[in-house]
Amino acid sequence: MNDFLTPIERHYATKWEQMTILDDPIFGAVMENERLCQELLRRALPELKIDTVKLVERQHTIVGTLTSHAVRYDVYVRDNRQRNFAVEMQIADQKNLPYHLRYYQDMMDTELLRPGEDYRALAKRPTYVIMFCAFDYYGQGAARYEFGNVNLFDRRQEMGDGRKIVVFNSKAKHFEHAREIRTFLDFMEKRPNTEDSFINDVQTTIELVKGNKERKWAYVKFEADLQYRLNQSREQGIQQGEKQGQAKSATGIIKFLSAQGQSAQEIVANLAQMLNISPEQAQRYYEQTMAHA
């Protein structure tokens, strides 16, 4: 079948075959299994005694305002105690991890406090951002780094805002606070522990996901079509001038994403990211395109 693919499609078909748990499409697809998602969270944060996962959503997008930067979480989970978890996989060190985490956690709150509610409502909706990193950003060799707001004059006193950030490091040398999650961190480093049934189940699920032809070709077609439109955009920008070319590109991308069933919010967020424009400009392109649809 590869003989009938375009070069771009062959690229993404090969990429699909080479993907591991570190890649967003695979990690997200594995976490669709609520049992595996719950077990990963239980091992990551054993002190919370997570017993039921109520909601699992891949690629959950939050857009605060038209002029703010949208976020898309790899996996967004809520348990039966109204605790909220954003779970991310980060392969490359982009030198911005603390600011990335700060913004991700702040954006979680924009959906948790409804209009007219007292701030005290957040006491029953704690948030946790969990980042699995294939690098040691903090350089201490620890498998788990945990951050929360404390009184700098008395670190035993917590602020009590119900927010935690946990960073896991697959390159770790010390596992003092991460013994239960160690086999998963080893799995990230392609060292599967075949005696761990959870790791075996994750591996089996990955094989099923990658072997699913419908999933594979949906991924290949989506990525190839999107790349084609972006390439076309660059050519139009050169031939017709940057502004006019960008507008035509935006129209094509909006129609494409709309046909894929994405919401207006998701389309605006994706458009802003792909064309490197402000959410406000992306919103204007969206409204112009839909007005003439």
C-alpha positions in Angstrom: 0.0 0.0 0.0 3.0 2.3 0.7 3.6 2.4 -3.1 0.4 4.4 -3.6 1.3 7.0 -0.9 2.6 10.5 -1.5 6.0 11.3 0.0 4.4 13.2 2.9 2.0 10.3 3.6 4.9 7.9 3.6 6.7 10.1 6.1 3.8 10.1 8.5 3.2 6.3 8.0 6.8 5.6 9.0 6.5 8.0 11.9 3.5 6.2 13.2 5.3 2.8 13.1 8.2 4.4 15.1 6.1 6.0 17.8 6.5 5.0 21.5 4.8 6.0 24.7 6.7 9.3 24.5 4.7 10.4 21.5 1.5 12.3 22.1 -0.8 10.2 19.9 0.3 7.0 21.5 0.4 8.3 25.1 -3.1 9.8 24.7 -4.5 6.7 23.1 -3.2 4.5 25.9 -4.6 6.9 28.5 -8.1 6.5 26.9 -8.2 3.2 28.8 -9.5 4.4 32.2 -8.0 1.5 34.0 -4.5 2.2 32.7 -5.0 5.9 33.3 -6.1 5.3 36.9 -3.2 3.0 37.6 -0.7 5.5 36.2 -2.1 8.2 38.4 -2.2 5.9 41.4 1.5 5.0 40.9 2.5 8.6 40.2 0.7 10.0 43.3 0.2 7.0 45.7 -0.4 9.3 48.6 -3.8 10.4 47.1 -5.2 6.9 47.0 -7.0 7.4 43.7 -9.7 4.8 43.4 -12.0 6.0 40.6 -11.4 8.0 37.5 -14.5 9.8 36.4 -13.4 11.5 33.2 -10.7 11.1 30.7 -10.3 13.5 27.9 -7.5 13.7 25.3 -6.3 16.9 23.9 -8.5 19.0 26.2 -8.2 22.6 25.0 -8.8 25.7 27.1 -8.9 29.2 25.6 -9.1 31.9 28.2 -9.6 35.0 26.2 -9.1 36.0 22.5 -5.8 37.6 23.4 -4.5 34.8 25.7 -2.5 31.8 24.8 -4.6 28.6 24.5 -3.5 25.4 26.1 -4.1 21.8 25.0 -3.5 19.1 27.7 -2.4 15.6 26.5 -4.8 14.0 29.0 -7.2 15.7 31.4 -8.6 13.6 34.2 -11.1 14.2 37.1 -11.6 11.6 39.8 -14.6 10.9 42.0 -13.4 13.4 44.6 -13.4 16.3 42.1 -9.6 16.3 42.0 -8.4 17.5 38.6 -5.3 16.2 36.8 -3.5 17.5 33.7 -1.1 14.8 32.5 1.6 15.6 29.9 4.4 13.9 28.2 7.4 16.1 27.3 10.2 14.7 25.1 12.5 17.7 24.5 13.8 20.2 26.9 12.6 23.5 25.5 14.2 25.5 28.4 10.8 26.8 29.5 9.4 24.0 31.7 8.7 26.2 34.9 6.7 28.7 32.8 5.0 26.0 30.8 3.8 24.5 34.1 2.8 27.8 35.6 0.6 28.6 32.7 -0.9 25.2 32.4 -2.0 25.2 36.1 -3.3 28.7 35.9 -5.5 27.9 32.9 -7.0 24.9 34.7 -8.7 27.2 37.1 -10.5 29.2 34.3 -12.8 26.2 33.9 -13.2 25.2 37.5 -14.8 28.4 39.0 -18.2 29.1 37.5 -19.7 32.6 37.1 -21.0 33.9 40.5 -19.2 31.2 42.5 -17.2 32.1 45.6 -13.5 31.5 45.4 -13.9 29.0 48.3 -15.5 26.6 45.8 -11.9 25.9 44.5 -11.2 24.2 47.9 -13.1 21.2 46.7 -11.5 21.2 43.3 -7.8 20.8 43.8 -5.5 20.7 40.7 -2.5 18.6 39.8 -0.2 19.1 36.8 1.8 16.0 36.2 4.7 16.2 33.6 6.5 13.1 32.5 9.9 14.3 31.1 12.5 12.4 29.1 15.1 14.8 30.5 16.2 16.1 33.9 15.3 19.8 33.9 16.3 20.4 37.5 19.5 18.5 37.3 19.4 16.8 40.7 19.0 13.2 39.4 15.7 12.8 41.2 12.9 10.8 39.7 10.2 13.1 41.2 10.2 16.8 41.8 7.1 18.2 43.5 6.2 21.9 43.9 3.5 23.7 45.9 3.1 27.1 47.5 4.7 27.4 50.9 5.6 30.1 53.3 9.2 31.0 52.5 9.9 31.9 56.1 8.5 28.7 57.4 8.5 26.0 54.7 6.4 23.7 57.0 3.4 26.0 56.4 1.6 25.5 53.1 -0.4 28.3 51.4 -3.3 25.8 51.2 -4.5 26.7 47.7 -5.0 23.1 46.6 -2.4 23.2 43.7 0.4 20.8 43.1 2.9 20.4 40.3 4.8 17.1 39.9 7.6 16.6 37.4 8.9 13.1 36.7 12.3 12.5 35.2 12.9 9.3 33.2 16.7 9.9 33.3 16.7 9.7 37.1 19.3 8.1 39.3 17.4 8.5 42.6 13.9 7.0 43.1 13.4 7.8 46.8 10.0 9.4 46.2 9.0 7.6 43.1 9.4 3.9 43.7 5.9 2.9 42.4 6.3 4.8 39.2 9.8 3.6 38.5 8.9 0.8 36.0 6.9 3.4 33.9 9.9 5.7 33.9 12.1 2.8 32.8 9.5 2.0 30.1 9.9 5.6 28.8 13.6 4.7 28.4 12.8 1.5 26.5 13.6 -0.7 29.4 10.3 -2.6 29.9 9.9 -4.6 33.1 8.1 -7.8 31.8 7.3 -8.8 35.4 5.1 -5.8 35.9 1.6 -6.6 34.6 0.8 -2.8 34.3 3.7 -2.3 31.9 2.8 -5.4 30.0 -0.8 -4.0 29.6 0.6 -0.7 28.5 2.8 -2.4 25.9 -0.1 -4.5 24.6 -2.3 -1.5 24.3 0.4 0.4 22.3 0.6 -2.6 19.9 -3.1 -2.7 19.5 -3.3 1.1 18.9 -0.4 1.0 16.4 -1.9 -2.0 14.7 -5.3 -0.4 14.3 -5.4 0.5 10.6 -8.2 3.0 11.0 -6.3 4.9 13.7 -3.1 4.8 11.6 -4.6 6.1 8.4 -6.7 8.7 10.2 -3.4 10.0 11.7 -1.5 9.8 8.4 -4.3 11.5 6.4 -4.8 14.3 9.0 -1.1 15.1 9.4 -0.4 14.8 5.7 -3.4 17.0 4.7 -2.4 19.6 7.3 1.2 19.6 6.2 0.1 20.0 2.6 -2.0 23.0 3.5 0.8 24.6 5.5 3.3 24.0 2.6 0.7 25.6 0.2 0.4 28.5 2.6 4.1 29.2 2.5 4.1 29.1 -1.3 1.1 31.5 -1.4 2.8 33.8 1.0 5.8 34.0 -1.3 3.8 34.4 -4.5 1.0 36.7 -3.3 2.5 38.6 -0.3 2.5 37.4 3.2 -0.8 38.9 4.4 -2.9 37.6 1.5 -1.2 34.2 1.5 -1.8 33.9 5.3 -5.5 34.7 4.9 -5.9 32.1 2.2 -4.0 29.5 4.3 -6.2 30.3 7.3 -9.3 29.7 5.3 -8.1 26.4 4.1 -7.0 25.2 7.5 -10.3 26.4 9.1 -12.4 24.5 6.5 -10.2 21.4 7.0 -10.4 21.4 10.8 -14.1 22.1 10.7 -14.6 19.1 8.4 -12.7 17.0 11.0 -15.4 17.9 13.6 -13.3 20.3 15.7 -15.2 22.9 17.7 -14.8 26.6 17.1 -12.6 26.9 20.2 -10.3 24.1 19.1 -10.0 25.5 15.5 -9.1 29.0 16.8 -6.5 27.6 19.2 -5.0 25.3 16.5 -5.0 28.0 13.9 -3.1 30.4 16.1 -0.5 27.8 16.9 0.0 26.6 13.3 0.3 30.1 11.7 2.0 31.6 14.7 -0.6 34.4 15.1 -2.5 35.8 18.0 -5.8 34.1 19.1 -7.5 37.4 18.3 -6.3 37.2 14.7 -7.2 33.6 14.5 -10.7 34.3 15.7 -11.1 37.0 13.0 -10.1 34.6 10.3 -12.5 32.0 11.7 -15.4 34.4 11.8 -14.7 35.6 8.2 -14.4 32.1 6.9 -17.6 30.9 8.6 -19.6 34.0 7.4 -18.9 32.9 3.8 -19.3 29.2 4.4 
